[in-house]
Amino acid sequence: MIFIAGVSPKKKVLDQNPRRCSVCGLNQAYYQRVDHYLSFFFIPIFRVKKGEPFSICDSCAQTGHGFKPDVTQPQADSPRTCRSCGKALNEDFKYCPQCGKRILVG
């Protein structure tokens, strides 16, 4: 009789809202956790160990807690910001004075 079992890691995304990565500047940093599961014939049966939450950027693979909040979804009471560099903007700007990108309205 052959018995194939073991403990294998499984990544779980805790927050589907991407955050801005402080290294590459893209909104691709997610809050995740790696849990370890007892597997039987490569099928996870139950969780053996719950991992510690962390943030990781899908683009540059940088981990940590130094990620900036998502600037693509501005708050109602916050000033308008550039989606590319995150700098504050006046309402009448059509281009960002910091990075030169066109300001998208909406």
C-alpha positions in Angstrom: 0.0 0.0 0.0 1.3 3.4 -0.9 0.5 6.3 1.3 1.2 9.8 0.0 0.6 12.6 2.6 2.4 15.7 3.7 2.2 19.3 4.8 2.1 21.9 2.0 1.9 25.7 1.9 -1.1 27.5 0.5 -1.2 31.3 -0.2 -4.4 33.1 0.8 -5.1 36.7 -0.3 -6.7 38.5 2.7 -7.6 41.8 1.0 -8.6 42.0 -2.7 -8.0 45.8 -2.8 -4.5 46.4 -4.2 -2.2 48.9 -2.4 0.5 51.1 -3.9 4.0 49.6 -3.7 6.6 52.0 -2.4 9.3 50.3 -4.5 7.9 50.1 -8.0 4.9 52.5 -7.6 2.3 50.2 -9.1 -1.0 49.3 -7.4 -0.2 45.6 -7.1 0.6 45.1 -3.4 -1.8 42.7 -1.7 -2.3 41.6 2.0 -1.7 37.9 2.1 -1.0 35.0 4.4 0.6 31.5 3.8 -1.1 28.7 5.7 0.2 25.1 5.9 -2.2 22.3 5.2 -2.1 18.5 5.8 -2.5 17.0 2.3 -3.5 13.5 1.4 -2.8 12.6 -2.2 -2.1 16.3 -2.9 -5.5 17.3 -1.7 -5.5 19.8 1.3 -7.5 18.2 4.2 -7.1 20.7 7.1 -5.0 23.6 8.2 -2.0 22.6 10.4 -0.5 26.1 10.9 -1.9 29.6 10.3 0.7 31.9 8.8 1.5 35.5 9.7 -0.1 38.2 7.5 2.2 40.2 5.2 2.0 42.5 2.2 3.7 41.5 -1.1 3.8 43.3 -4.5 2.8 41.1 -7.4 4.9 43.2 -9.8 8.3 43.5 -8.0 7.8 40.8 -5.2 8.8 43.3 -2.5 7.4 42.3 0.9 6.7 44.5 4.0 4.4 46.9 5.6 5.7 50.1 3.9 3.1 50.2 1.2 1.2 53.4 0.4 -2.6 53.5 0.4 -4.3 53.1 -2.9 -4.5 56.5 -4.7 -6.8 55.3 -7.5 -9.8 55.5 -5.2 -9.8 59.0 -3.6 -11.8 59.7 -0.5 -14.7 62.2 -0.7 -13.1 64.7 1.7 -9.5 64.2 0.5 -7.7 66.4 -2.1 -7.4 65.2 -5.6 -4.2 63.2 -6.2 -2.3 62.0 -9.2 -2.9 58.3 -10.0 0.7 57.8 -11.1 2.8 59.5 -8.4 0.3 60.2 -5.6 1.0 64.0 -5.4 -1.7 66.4 -4.5 -3.3 68.2 -7.4 -5.5 71.3 -8.0 -8.9 70.7 -9.4 -8.1 72.6 -12.7 -4.9 70.6 -13.5 -5.0 68.5 -16.7 -1.4 67.2 -16.3 0.5 66.4 -13.1 3.2 69.0 -12.4 5.4 66.3 -10.7 5.4 63.4 -13.2 3.9 65.0 -16.3 1.1 62.3 -16.7 -2.3 63.3 -18.0 -4.9 63.5 -15.2 -7.8 61.1 -15.8 -11.1 62.3 -14.5 -13.5 59.8 -13.1 
